[in-house]
Amino acid sequence: TWWAGTWLMGECEINDCEIDGGGIGRNQGLLVKRCRFLEEAGCASVCVNSCKQPTQSFFNEDMGLPLTMTPDYDTHECQFSFGLTPTAQSELDAKDTPCLSRCPTNGSMRRWHSGEGEGASTALASTPTSKCSLMDEENEQ
């Protein structure tokens, strides 16, 4: 995981993390120090819908290994916590992430993801506290 993570996302570090049951899993975490994907996309919705949710689903459903990913949109870090099942609240919080000021679509794609069409207004990201319009409500796990 460390090697593949470094190749795909950027410099990584194996660390301890919280696991199911409230314990600490020794060397069960992977901290991506500066995620290339998030940095290049510059969009919280792309992070959540194209990386976080599909990756968590793959590990949780296909591999049988609980995984919670926690991106930090300010530092571009992302904590992978293997052995920690995502909670409904953590997934809702991820969906409620405001648009990033550097979002290249200025929030216009969120309406497209939610099925409201191509002609969506780009004004959705005009305030930094508005929920990113790209968050895909249908993709919730």
HELIX and SHEET records of a PDB file:
HELIX    1   1 TRP A    2  MET A    9  1                                   8    
HELIX    2   2 ARG A   36  ALA A   41  1                                   6    
HELIX    3   3 ALA A   44  CYS A   47  1                                   4    
HELIX    4   4 VAL A   48  LYS A   52  3                                   5    
HELIX    5   5 GLN A   53  SER A   57  1                                   5    
HELIX    6   6 PHE A   58  ASP A   62  3                                   5    
HELIX    7   7 ALA A   88  LYS A   95  1                                   8    
HELIX    8   8 SER A  108  HIS A  113  1                                   6    
HELIX    9   9 THR A  122  ALA A  125  5                                   4    
HELIX   10  10 GLU A  137  ASN A  139  5                                   3    
SHEET    1   A 4 CYS A  12  GLU A  18  0                                        
SHEET    2   A 4 ILE A  24  VAL A  32 -1                                        
SHEET    3   A 4 GLU A  77  PHE A  82 -1                                        
SHEET    4   A 4 LEU A  67  ASP A  72 -1                                        
END                                                                             
